[in-house]
Amino acid sequence: MPLIEIHMLEGRTDEQKKALLESVTRAVRESIGAPMETIRVWIQEFSPPEYMAAGVWYGDKKK
């Protein structure tokens, strides 16, 4: 059973998240031949103050 967890900053619309989950599910099915009913994909969101990339704290960035 493939389990895929996506970590990303909050702020996407429900439609964007649904499109991402559908695309990842399709990619898993097509790339490894996993049966659709066995694929699990979910999003773990976090707020900007909980993230730093390349030394830049996202808590300082404006939305």
mmCIF file as Biopython writes it, N, C-alpha, C and O atoms, coordinates in Angstrom:
data_model
#
loop_
_atom_site.group_PDB
_atom_site.id
_atom_site.type_symbol
_atom_site.label_atom_id
_atom_site.label_alt_id
_atom_site.label_comp_id
_atom_site.label_asym_id
_atom_site.label_entity_id
_atom_site.label_seq_id
_atom_site.pdbx_PDB_ins_code
_atom_site.Cartn_x
_atom_site.Cartn_y
_atom_site.Cartn_z
_atom_site.occupancy
_atom_site.B_iso_or_equiv
_atom_site.auth_seq_id
_atom_site.auth_asym_id
_atom_site.pdbx_PDB_model_num
ATOM 1   N N  . MET A ? 1  ? 0.841  -1.174 0.000   1.0 0.0 1  A 1 
ATOM 2   C CA . MET A ? 1  ? 0.000  0.000  0.000   1.0 0.0 1  A 1 
ATOM 3   C C  . MET A ? 1  ? 0.888  1.239  0.000   1.0 0.0 1  A 1 
ATOM 4   O O  . MET A ? 1  ? 1.567  1.496  0.994   1.0 0.0 1  A 1 
ATOM 5   N N  . PRO A ? 2  ? 0.905  2.009  -1.077  1.0 0.0 2  A 1 
ATOM 6   C CA . PRO A ? 2  ? 1.676  3.252  -1.111  1.0 0.0 2  A 1 
ATOM 7   C C  . PRO A ? 2  ? 1.053  4.313  -0.204  1.0 0.0 2  A 1 
ATOM 8   O O  . PRO A ? 2  ? -0.149 4.574  -0.259  1.0 0.0 2  A 1 
ATOM 9   N N  . LEU A ? 3  ? 1.897  4.915  0.628   1.0 0.0 3  A 1 
ATOM 10  C CA . LEU A ? 3  ? 1.477  6.007  1.513   1.0 0.0 3  A 1 
ATOM 11  C C  . LEU A ? 3  ? 2.321  7.224  1.176   1.0 0.0 3  A 1 
ATOM 12  O O  . LEU A ? 3  ? 3.545  7.184  1.300   1.0 0.0 3  A 1 
ATOM 13  N N  . ILE A ? 4  ? 1.681  8.302  0.751   1.0 0.0 4  A 1 
ATOM 14  C CA . ILE A ? 4  ? 2.396  9.501  0.327   1.0 0.0 4  A 1 
ATOM 15  C C  . ILE A ? 4  ? 1.910  10.680 1.164   1.0 0.0 4  A 1 
ATOM 16  O O  . ILE A ? 4  ? 0.722  11.000 1.175   1.0 0.0 4  A 1 
ATOM 17  N N  . GLU A ? 5  ? 2.844  11.322 1.864   1.0 0.0 5  A 1 
ATOM 18  C CA . GLU A ? 5  ? 2.522  12.490 2.670   1.0 0.0 5  A 1 
ATOM 19  C C  . GLU A ? 5  ? 3.199  13.699 2.053   1.0 0.0 5  A 1 
ATOM 20  O O  . GLU A ? 5  ? 4.400  13.681 1.785   1.0 0.0 5  A 1 
ATOM 21  N N  . ILE A ? 6  ? 2.425  14.747 1.829   1.0 0.0 6  A 1 
ATOM 22  C CA . ILE A ? 6  ? 2.928  15.978 1.228   1.0 0.0 6  A 1 
ATOM 23  C C  . ILE A ? 6  ? 2.947  17.053 2.311   1.0 0.0 6  A 1 
ATOM 24  O O  . ILE A ? 6  ? 1.927  17.317 2.947   1.0 0.0 6  A 1 
ATOM 25  N N  . HIS A ? 7  ? 4.096  17.665 2.517   1.0 0.0 7  A 1 
ATOM 26  C CA . HIS A ? 7  ? 4.229  18.762 3.477   1.0 0.0 7  A 1 
ATOM 27  C C  . HIS A ? 7  ? 4.308  20.066 2.689   1.0 0.0 7  A 1 
ATOM 28  O O  . HIS A ? 7  ? 5.091  20.186 1.747   1.0 0.0 7  A 1 
ATOM 29  N N  . MET A ? 8  ? 3.483  21.046 3.086   1.0 0.0 8  A 1 
ATOM 30  C CA . MET A ? 8  ? 3.532  22.335 2.400   1.0 0.0 8  A 1 
ATOM 31  C C  . MET A ? 8  ? 2.944  23.426 3.281   1.0 0.0 8  A 1 
ATOM 32  O O  . MET A ? 8  ? 2.190  23.166 4.219   1.0 0.0 8  A 1 
ATOM 33  N N  . LEU A ? 9  ? 3.319  24.665 2.944   1.0 0.0 9  A 1 
ATOM 34  C CA . LEU A ? 9  ? 2.780  25.814 3.658   1.0 0.0 9  A 1 
ATOM 35  C C  . LEU A ? 9  ? 1.281  25.919 3.421   1.0 0.0 9  A 1 
ATOM 36  O O  . LEU A ? 9  ? 0.790  25.605 2.336   1.0 0.0 9  A 1 
ATOM 37  N N  . GLU A ? 10 ? 0.567  26.357 4.433   1.0 0.0 10 A 1 
ATOM 38  C CA . GLU A ? 10 ? -0.868 26.563 4.280   1.0 0.0 10 A 1 
ATOM 39  C C  . GLU A ? 10 ? -1.136 27.712 3.333   1.0 0.0 10 A 1 
ATOM 40  O O  . GLU A ? 10 ? -0.253 28.524 3.053   1.0 0.0 10 A 1 
ATOM 41  N N  . GLY A ? 11 ? -2.360 27.773 2.842   1.0 0.0 11 A 1 
ATOM 42  C CA . GLY A ? 11 ? -2.739 28.892 1.988   1.0 0.0 11 A 1 
ATOM 43  C C  . GLY A ? 11 ? -3.299 28.496 0.639   1.0 0.0 11 A 1 
ATOM 44  O O  . GLY A ? 11 ? -3.806 29.351 -0.088  1.0 0.0 11 A 1 
ATOM 45  N N  . ARG A ? 12 ? -3.223 27.219 0.282   1.0 0.0 12 A 1 
ATOM 46  C CA . ARG A ? 12 ? -3.786 26.790 -1.000  1.0 0.0 12 A 1 
ATOM 47  C C  . ARG A ? 12 ? -5.294 26.625 -0.852  1.0 0.0 12 A 1 
ATOM 48  O O  . ARG A ? 12 ? -5.798 26.382 0.245   1.0 0.0 12 A 1 
ATOM 49  N N  . THR A ? 13 ? -5.999 26.758 -1.958  1.0 0.0 13 A 1 
ATOM 50  C CA . THR A ? 13 ? -7.452 26.551 -1.939  1.0 0.0 13 A 1 
ATOM 51  C C  . THR A ? 13 ? -7.755 25.055 -1.894  1.0 0.0 13 A 1 
ATOM 52  O O  . THR A ? 13 ? -6.896 24.223 -2.185  1.0 0.0 13 A 1 
ATOM 53  N N  . ASP A ? 14 ? -8.987 24.735 -1.524  1.0 0.0 14 A 1 
ATOM 54  C CA . ASP A ? 14 ? -9.399 23.330 -1.540  1.0 0.0 14 A 1 
ATOM 55  C C  . ASP A ? 14 ? -9.286 22.742 -2.942  1.0 0.0 14 A 1 
ATOM 56  O O  . ASP A ? 14 ? -8.915 21.579 -3.099  1.0 0.0 14 A 1 
ATOM 57  N N  . GLU A ? 15 ? -9.601 23.534 -3.955  1.0 0.0 15 A 1 
ATOM 58  C CA . GLU A ? 15 ? -9.511 23.058 -5.337  1.0 0.0 15 A 1 
ATOM 59  C C  . GLU A ? 15 ? -8.066 22.730 -5.709  1.0 0.0 15 A 1 
ATOM 60  O O  . GLU A ? 15 ? -7.816 21.724 -6.373  1.0 0.0 15 A 1 
ATOM 61  N N  . GLN A ? 16 ? -7.112 23.565 -5.288  1.0 0.0 16 A 1 
ATOM 62  C CA . GLN A ? 16 ? -5.695 23.296 -5.567  1.0 0.0 16 A 1 
ATOM 63  C C  . GLN A ? 16 ? -5.233 22.025 -4.858  1.0 0.0 16 A 1 
ATOM 64  O O  . GLN A ? 16 ? -4.517 21.205 -5.433  1.0 0.0 16 A 1 
ATOM 65  N N  . LYS A ? 17 ? -5.649 21.873 -3.610  1.0 0.0 17 A 1 
ATOM 66  C CA . LYS A ? 17 ? -5.243 20.680 -2.860  1.0 0.0 17 A 1 
ATOM 67  C C  . LYS A ? 17 ? -5.845 19.416 -3.478  1.0 0.0 17 A 1 
ATOM 68  O O  . LYS A ? 17 ? -5.172 18.390 -3.578  1.0 0.0 17 A 1 
ATOM 69  N N  . LYS A ? 18 ? -7.101 19.491 -3.888  1.0 0.0 18 A 1 
ATOM 70  C CA . LYS A ? 18 ? -7.731 18.329 -4.530  1.0 0.0 18 A 1 
ATOM 71  C C  . LYS A ? 18 ? -6.999 17.964 -5.820  1.0 0.0 18 A 1 
ATOM 72  O O  . LYS A ? 18 ? -6.749 16.787 -6.081  1.0 0.0 18 A 1 
ATOM 73  N N  . ALA A ? 19 ? -6.654 18.976 -6.631  1.0 0.0 19 A 1 
ATOM 74  C CA . ALA A ? 19 ? -5.939 18.728 -7.881  1.0 0.0 19 A 1 
ATOM 75  C C  . ALA A ? 19 ? -4.579 18.084 -7.613  1.0 0.0 19 A 1 
ATOM 76  O O  . ALA A ? 19 ? -4.177 17.167 -8.329  1.0 0.0 19 A 1 
ATOM 77  N N  . LEU A ? 20 ? -3.875 18.554 -6.595  1.0 0.0 20 A 1 
ATOM 78  C CA . LEU A ? 20 ? -2.581 17.974 -6.242  1.0 0.0 20 A 1 
ATOM 79  C C  . LEU A ? 20 ? -2.741 16.519 -5.816  1.0 0.0 20 A 1 
ATOM 80  O O  . LEU A ? 20 ? -2.006 15.652 -6.288  1.0 0.0 20 A 1 
ATOM 81  N N  . LEU A ? 21 ? -3.686 16.247 -4.936  1.0 0.0 21 A 1 
ATOM 82  C CA . LEU A ? 21 ? -3.903 14.881 -4.460  1.0 0.0 21 A 1 
ATOM 83  C C  . LEU A ? 21 ? -4.282 13.946 -5.606  1.0 0.0 21 A 1 
ATOM 84  O O  . LEU A ? 21 ? -3.809 12.810 -5.659  1.0 0.0 21 A 1 
ATOM 85  N N  . GLU A ? 22 ? -5.127 14.411 -6.518  1.0 0.0 22 A 1 
ATOM 86  C CA . GLU A ? 22 ? -5.507 13.597 -7.677  1.0 0.0 22 A 1 
ATOM 87  C C  . GLU A ? 22 ? -4.310 13.324 -8.581  1.0 0.0 22 A 1 
ATOM 88  O O  . GLU A ? 22 ? -4.137 12.203 -9.060  1.0 0.0 22 A 1 
ATOM 89  N N  . SER A ? 23 ? -3.493 14.331 -8.814  1.0 0.0 23 A 1 
ATOM 90  C CA . SER A ? 23 ? -2.318 14.163 -9.678  1.0 0.0 23 A 1 
ATOM 91  C C  . SER A ? 23 ? -1.308 13.187 -9.085  1.0 0.0 23 A 1 
ATOM 92  O O  . SER A ? 23 ? -0.763 12.339 -9.791  1.0 0.0 23 A 1 
ATOM 93  N N  . VAL A ? 24 ? -1.068 13.312 -7.802  1.0 0.0 24 A 1 
ATOM 94  C CA . VAL A ? 24 ? -0.120 12.408 -7.146  1.0 0.0 24 A 1 
ATOM 95  C C  . VAL A ? 24 ? -0.656 10.977 -7.159  1.0 0.0 24 A 1 
ATOM 96  O O  . VAL A ? 24 ? 0.092  10.032 -7.408  1.0 0.0 24 A 1 
ATOM 97  N N  . THR A ? 25 ? -1.933 10.823 -6.894  1.0 0.0 25 A 1 
ATOM 98  C CA . THR A ? 25 ? -2.537 9.492  -6.926  1.0 0.0 25 A 1 
ATOM 99  C C  . THR A ? 25 ? -2.378 8.858  -8.296  1.0 0.0 25 A 1 
ATOM 100 O O  . THR A ? 25 ? -1.997 7.693  -8.403  1.0 0.0 25 A 1 
ATOM 101 N N  . ARG A ? 26 ? -2.668 9.620  -9.347  1.0 0.0 26 A 1 
ATOM 102 C CA . ARG A ? 26 ? -2.509 9.128  -10.714 1.0 0.0 26 A 1 
ATOM 103 C C  . ARG A ? 26 ? -1.062 8.744  -11.007 1.0 0.0 26 A 1 
ATOM 104 O O  . ARG A ? 26 ? -0.795 7.699  -11.602 1.0 0.0 26 A 1 
ATOM 105 N N  . ALA A ? 27 ? -0.125 9.605  -10.579 1.0 0.0 27 A 1 
ATOM 106 C CA . ALA A ? 27 ? 1.297  9.343  -10.834 1.0 0.0 27 A 1 
ATOM 107 C C  . ALA A ? 27 ? 1.751  8.052  -10.163 1.0 0.0 27 A 1 
ATOM 108 O O  . ALA A ? 27 ? 2.515  7.282  -10.745 1.0 0.0 27 A 1 
ATOM 109 N N  . VAL A ? 28 ? 1.288  7.817  -8.955  1.0 0.0 28 A 1 
ATOM 110 C CA . VAL A ? 28 ? 1.654  6.576  -8.252  1.0 0.0 28 A 1 
ATOM 111 C C  . VAL A ? 28 ? 1.078  5.370  -8.992  1.0 0.0 28 A 1 
ATOM 112 O O  . VAL A ? 28 ? 1.779  4.384  -9.217  1.0 0.0 28 A 1 
ATOM 113 N N  . ARG A ? 29 ? -0.183 5.449  -9.363  1.0 0.0 29 A 1 
ATOM 114 C CA . ARG A ? 29 ? -0.812 4.344  -10.080 1.0 0.0 29 A 1 
ATOM 115 C C  . ARG A ? 29 ? -0.088 4.051  -11.389 1.0 0.0 29 A 1 
ATOM 116 O O  . ARG A ? 29 ? 0.190  2.895  -11.705 1.0 0.0 29 A 1 
ATOM 117 N N  . GLU A ? 30 ? 0.216  5.101  -12.150 1.0 0.0 30 A 1 
ATOM 118 C CA . GLU A ? 30 ? 0.851  4.915  -13.455 1.0 0.0 30 A 1 
ATOM 119 C C  . GLU A ? 30 ? 2.313  4.486  -13.352 1.0 0.0 30 A 1 
ATOM 120 O O  . GLU A ? 30 ? 2.787  3.717  -14.187 1.0 0.0 30 A 1 
ATOM 121 N N  . SER A ? 31 ? 3.024  4.964  -12.354 1.0 0.0 31 A 1 
ATOM 122 C CA . SER A ? 31 ? 4.459  4.672  -12.280 1.0 0.0 31 A 1 
ATOM 123 C C  . SER A ? 31 ? 4.784  3.318  -11.667 1.0 0.0 31 A 1 
ATOM 124 O O  . SER A ? 31 ? 5.753  2.675  -12.073 1.0 0.0 31 A 1 
ATOM 125 N N  . ILE A ? 32 ? 3.992  2.877  -10.700 1.0 0.0 32 A 1 
ATOM 126 C CA . ILE A ? 32 ? 4.316  1.578  -10.078 1.0 0.0 32 A 1 
ATOM 127 C C  . ILE A ? 32 ? 3.203  0.556  -10.217 1.0 0.0 32 A 1 
ATOM 128 O O  . ILE A ? 32 ? 3.329  -0.570 -9.734  1.0 0.0 32 A 1 
ATOM 129 N N  . GLY A ? 33 ? 2.118  0.935  -10.868 1.0 0.0 33 A 1 
ATOM 130 C CA . GLY A ? 33 ? 1.031  -0.002 -11.112 1.0 0.0 33 A 1 
ATOM 131 C C  . GLY A ? 33 ? 0.230  -0.371 -9.876  1.0 0.0 33 A 1 
ATOM 132 O O  . GLY A ? 33 ? -0.414 -1.420 -9.848  1.0 0.0 33 A 1 
ATOM 133 N N  . ALA A ? 34 ? 0.258  0.468  -8.861  1.0 0.0 34 A 1 
ATOM 134 C CA . ALA A ? 34 ? -0.500 0.181  -7.635  1.0 0.0 34 A 1 
ATOM 135 C C  . ALA A ? 34 ? -1.991 0.283  -7.914  1.0 0.0 34 A 1 
ATOM 136 O O  . ALA A ? 34 ? -2.427 1.203  -8.605  1.0 0.0 34 A 1 
ATOM 137 N N  . PRO A ? 35 ? -2.770 -0.637 -7.393  1.0 0.0 35 A 1 
ATOM 138 C CA . PRO A ? 35 ? -4.221 -0.524 -7.544  1.0 0.0 35 A 1 
ATOM 139 C C  . PRO A ? 35 ? -4.727 0.753  -6.859  1.0 0.0 35 A 1 
ATOM 140 O O  . PRO A ? 35 ? -4.283 1.095  -5.763  1.0 0.0 35 A 1 
ATOM 141 N N  . MET A ? 36 ? -5.639 1.435  -7.505  1.0 0.0 36 A 1 
ATOM 142 C CA . MET A ? 36 ? -6.155 2.697  -7.005  1.0 0.0 36 A 1 
ATOM 143 C C  . MET A ? 36 ? -6.639 2.596  -5.557  1.0 0.0 36 A 1 
ATOM 144 O O  . MET A ? 36 ? -6.403 3.505  -4.761  1.0 0.0 36 A 1 
ATOM 145 N N  . GLU A ? 37 ? -7.306 1.510  -5.215  1.0 0.0 37 A 1 
ATOM 146 C CA . GLU A ? 37 ? -7.876 1.382  -3.875  1.0 0.0 37 A 1 
ATOM 147 C C  . GLU A ? 37 ? -6.825 1.228  -2.775  1.0 0.0 37 A 1 
ATOM 148 O O  . GLU A ? 37 ? -7.158 1.295  -1.592  1.0 0.0 37 A 1 
ATOM 149 N N  . THR A ? 38 ? -5.565 1.021  -3.149  1.0 0.0 38 A 1 
ATOM 150 C CA . THR A ? 38 ? -4.511 0.865  -2.141  1.0 0.0 38 A 1 
ATOM 151 C C  . THR A ? 38 ? -3.703 2.143  -1.911  1.0 0.0 38 A 1 
ATOM 152 O O  . THR A ? 38 ? -2.887 2.199  -0.991  1.0 0.0 38 A 1 
ATOM 153 N N  . ILE A ? 39 ? -3.922 3.161  -2.732  1.0 0.0 39 A 1 
ATOM 154 C CA . ILE A ? 39 ? -3.104 4.376  -2.675  1.0 0.0 39 A 1 
ATOM 155 C C  . ILE A ? 39 ? -3.689 5.357  -1.661  1.0 0.0 39 A 1 
ATOM 156 O O  . ILE A ? 39 ? -4.881 5.662  -1.679  1.0 0.0 39 A 1 
ATOM 157 N N  . ARG A ? 40 ? -2.813 5.842  -0.772  1.0 0.0 40 A 1 
ATOM 158 C CA . ARG A ? 40 ? -3.205 6.832  0.230   1.0 0.0 40 A 1 
ATOM 159 C C  . ARG A ? 40 ? -2.310 8.053  0.079   1.0 0.0 40 A 1 
ATOM 160 O O  . ARG A ? 40 ? -1.085 7.931  0.091   1.0 0.0 40 A 1 
ATOM 161 N N  . VAL A ? 41 ? -2.912 9.226  -0.062  1.0 0.0 41 A 1 
ATOM 162 C CA . VAL A ? 41 ? -2.166 10.478 -0.208  1.0 0.0 41 A 1 
ATOM 163 C C  . VAL A ? 41 ? -2.820 11.512 0.698   1.0 0.0 41 A 1 
ATOM 164 O O  . VAL A ? 41 ? -4.043 11.651 0.705   1.0 0.0 41 A 1 
ATOM 165 N N  . TRP A ? 42 ? -2.006 12.237 1.460   1.0 0.0 42 A 1 
ATOM 166 C CA . TRP A ? 42 ? -2.552 13.291 2.304   1.0 0.0 42 A 1 
ATOM 167 C C  . TRP A ? 42 ? -1.590 14.461 2.390   1.0 0.0 42 A 1 
ATOM 168 O O  . TRP A ? 42 ? -0.402 14.341 2.091   1.0 0.0 42 A 1 
ATOM 169 N N  . ILE A ? 43 ? -2.132 15.591 2.806   1.0 0.0 43 A 1 
ATOM 170 C CA . ILE A ? 43 ? -1.364 16.834 2.915   1.0 0.0 43 A 1 
ATOM 171 C C  . ILE A ? 43 ? -1.227 17.201 4.380   1.0 0.0 43 A 1 
ATOM 172 O O  . ILE A ? 43 ? -2.199 17.179 5.136   1.0 0.0 43 A 1 
ATOM 173 N N  . GLN A ? 44 ? -0.023 17.534 4.764   1.0 0.0 44 A 1 
ATOM 174 C CA . GLN A ? 44 ? 0.259  18.064 6.094   1.0 0.0 44 A 1 
ATOM 175 C C  . GLN A ? 44 ? 0.638  19.528 5.903   1.0 0.0 44 A 1 
ATOM 176 O O  . GLN A ? 44 ? 1.693  19.829 5.344   1.0 0.0 44 A 1 
ATOM 177 N N  . GLU A ? 45 ? -0.214 20.436 6.362   1.0 0.0 45 A 1 
ATOM 178 C CA . GLU A ? 45 ? 0.056  21.862 6.196   1.0 0.0 45 A 1 
ATOM 179 C C  . GLU A ? 45 ? 0.662  22.447 7.471   1.0 0.0 45 A 1 
ATOM 180 O O  . GLU A ? 45 ? 0.413  21.965 8.575   1.0 0.0 45 A 1 
ATOM 181 N N  . PHE A ? 46 ? 1.450  23.479 7.292   1.0 0.0 46 A 1 
ATOM 182 C CA . PHE A ? 46 ? 2.022  24.187 8.430   1.0 0.0 46 A 1 
ATOM 183 C C  . PHE A ? 46 ? 2.048  25.670 8.109   1.0 0.0 46 A 1 
ATOM 184 O O  . PHE A ? 46 ? 2.020  26.060 6.942   1.0 0.0 46 A 1 
ATOM 185 N N  . SER A ? 47 ? 2.101  26.495 9.143   1.0 0.0 47 A 1 
ATOM 186 C CA . SER A ? 47 ? 2.058  27.944 8.958   1.0 0.0 47 A 1 
ATOM 187 C C  . SER A ? 47 ? 3.462  28.489 8.706   1.0 0.0 47 A 1 
ATOM 188 O O  . SER A ? 47 ? 4.445  27.846 9.075   1.0 0.0 47 A 1 
ATOM 189 N N  . PRO A ? 48 ? 3.571  29.653 8.088   1.0 0.0 48 A 1 
ATOM 190 C CA . PRO A ? 48 ? 4.877  30.226 7.772   1.0 0.0 48 A 1 
ATOM 191 C C  . PRO A ? 48 ? 5.846  30.338 8.955   1.0 0.0 48 A 1 
ATOM 192 O O  . PRO A ? 48 ? 7.038  30.104 8.761   1.0 0.0 48 A 1 
ATOM 193 N N  . PRO A ? 49 ? 5.400  30.683 10.169  1.0 0.0 49 A 1 
ATOM 194 C CA . PRO A ? 49 ? 6.361  30.779 11.264  1.0 0.0 49 A 1 
ATOM 195 C C  . PRO A ? 49 ? 6.992  29.441 11.661  1.0 0.0 49 A 1 
ATOM 196 O O  . PRO A ? 49 ? 7.926  29.408 12.463  1.0 0.0 49 A 1 
ATOM 197 N N  . GLU A ? 50 ? 6.486  28.346 11.104  1.0 0.0 50 A 1 
ATOM 198 C CA . GLU A ? 50 ? 7.024  27.019 11.411  1.0 0.0 50 A 1 
ATOM 199 C C  . GLU A ? 50 ? 7.992  26.522 10.338  1.0 0.0 50 A 1 
ATOM 200 O O  . GLU A ? 50 ? 8.325  25.337 10.315  1.0 0.0 50 A 1 
ATOM 201 N N  . TYR A ? 51 ? 8.451  27.412 9.446   1.0 0.0 51 A 1 
ATOM 202 C CA . TYR A ? 51 ? 9.229  26.967 8.287   1.0 0.0 51 A 1 
ATOM 203 C C  . TYR A ? 51 ? 10.378 27.917 7.978   1.0 0.0 51 A 1 
ATOM 204 O O  . TYR A ? 51 ? 10.241 29.136 8.078   1.0 0.0 51 A 1 
ATOM 205 N N  . MET A ? 52 ? 11.507 27.338 7.605   1.0 0.0 52 A 1 
ATOM 206 C CA . MET A ? 52 ? 12.658 28.107 7.143   1.0 0.0 52 A 1 
ATOM 207 C C  . MET A ? 52 ? 13.246 27.379 5.935   1.0 0.0 52 A 1 
ATOM 208 O O  . MET A ? 52 ? 13.373 26.155 5.933   1.0 0.0 52 A 1 
ATOM 209 N N  . ALA A ? 53 ? 13.597 28.144 4.924   1.0 0.0 53 A 1 
ATOM 210 C CA . ALA A ? 53 ? 14.229 27.584 3.737   1.0 0.0 53 A 1 
ATOM 211 C C  . ALA A ? 53 ? 15.387 28.478 3.335   1.0 0.0 53 A 1 
ATOM 212 O O  . ALA A ? 53 ? 15.236 29.696 3.246   1.0 0.0 53 A 1 
ATOM 213 N N  . ALA A ? 54 ? 16.544 27.876 3.093   1.0 0.0 54 A 1 
ATOM 214 C CA . ALA A ? 54 ? 17.740 28.605 2.676   1.0 0.0 54 A 1 
ATOM 215 C C  . ALA A ? 54 ? 18.056 29.754 3.637   1.0 0.0 54 A 1 
ATOM 216 O O  . ALA A ? 54 ? 18.520 30.816 3.222   1.0 0.0 54 A 1 
ATOM 217 N N  . GLY A ? 55 ? 17.798 29.522 4.922   1.0 0.0 55 A 1 
ATOM 218 C CA . GLY A ? 55 ? 18.098 30.527 5.928   1.0 0.0 55 A 1 
ATOM 219 C C  . GLY A ? 55 ? 17.095 31.654 6.043   1.0 0.0 55 A 1 
ATOM 220 O O  . GLY A ? 55 ? 17.302 32.599 6.804   1.0 0.0 55 A 1 
ATOM 221 N N  . VAL A ? 56 ? 16.007 31.562 5.291   1.0 0.0 56 A 1 
ATOM 222 C CA . VAL A ? 56 ? 14.977 32.591 5.328   1.0 0.0 56 A 1 
ATOM 223 C C  . VAL A ? 56 ? 13.791 32.050 6.118   1.0 0.0 56 A 1 
ATOM 224 O O  . VAL A ? 56 ? 13.194 31.041 5.743   1.0 0.0 56 A 1 
ATOM 225 N N  . TRP A ? 57 ? 13.457 32.722 7.207   1.0 0.0 57 A 1 
ATOM 226 C CA . TRP A ? 57 ? 12.323 32.334 8.041   1.0 0.0 57 A 1 
ATOM 227 C C  . TRP A ? 57 ? 11.054 32.844 7.385   1.0 0.0 57 A 1 
ATOM 228 O O  . TRP A ? 57 ? 10.913 34.046 7.163   1.0 0.0 57 A 1 
ATOM 229 N N  . TYR A ? 58 ? 10.142 31.959 7.077   1.0 0.0 58 A 1 
ATOM 230 C CA . TYR A ? 58 ? 8.924  32.342 6.382   1.0 0.0 58 A 1 
ATOM 231 C C  . TYR A ? 58 ? 7.979  33.143 7.264   1.0 0.0 58 A 1 
ATOM 232 O O  . TYR A ? 58 ? 7.034  33.747 6.757   1.0 0.0 58 A 1 
ATOM 233 N N  . GLY A ? 59 ? 8.210  33.162 8.575   1.0 0.0 59 A 1 
ATOM 234 C CA . GLY A ? 59 ? 7.425  34.010 9.459   1.0 0.0 59 A 1 
ATOM 235 C C  . GLY A ? 59 ? 7.619  35.487 9.157   1.0 0.0 59 A 1 
ATOM 236 O O  . GLY A ? 59 ? 6.775  36.311 9.510   1.0 0.0 59 A 1 
ATOM 237 N N  . ASP A ? 60 ? 8.743  35.832 8.498   1.0 0.0 60 A 1 
ATOM 238 C CA . ASP A ? 60 ? 9.014  37.222 8.129   1.0 0.0 60 A 1 
ATOM 239 C C  . ASP A ? 60 ? 8.380  37.608 6.799   1.0 0.0 60 A 1 
ATOM 240 O O  . ASP A ? 60 ? 8.300  38.792 6.469   1.0 0.0 60 A 1 
ATOM 241 N N  . LYS A ? 61 ? 7.926  36.610 6.028   1.0 0.0 61 A 1 
ATOM 242 C CA . LYS A ? 61 ? 7.352  36.904 4.714   1.0 0.0 61 A 1 
ATOM 243 C C  . LYS A ? 61 ? 5.884  37.261 4.863   1.0 0.0 61 A 1 
ATOM 244 O O  . LYS A ? 61 ? 5.166  36.671 5.670   1.0 0.0 61 A 1 
ATOM 245 N N  . LYS A ? 62 ? 5.450  38.229 4.079   1.0 0.0 62 A 1 
ATOM 246 C CA . LYS A ? 62 ? 4.038  38.599 4.075   1.0 0.0 62 A 1 
ATOM 247 C C  . LYS A ? 62 ? 3.274  37.657 3.163   1.0 0.0 62 A 1 
ATOM 248 O O  . LYS A ? 62 ? 3.801  37.179 2.158   1.0 0.0 62 A 1 
ATOM 249 N N  . LYS A ? 63 ? 2.029  37.396 3.525   1.0 0.0 63 A 1 
ATOM 250 C CA . LYS A ? 63 ? 1.201  36.512 2.705   1.0 0.0 63 A 1 
ATOM 251 C C  . LYS A ? 63 ? 0.730  37.226 1.465   1.0 0.0 63 A 1 
ATOM 252 O O  . LYS A ? 63 ? 0.018  36.640 0.649   1.0 0.0 63 A 1 
#
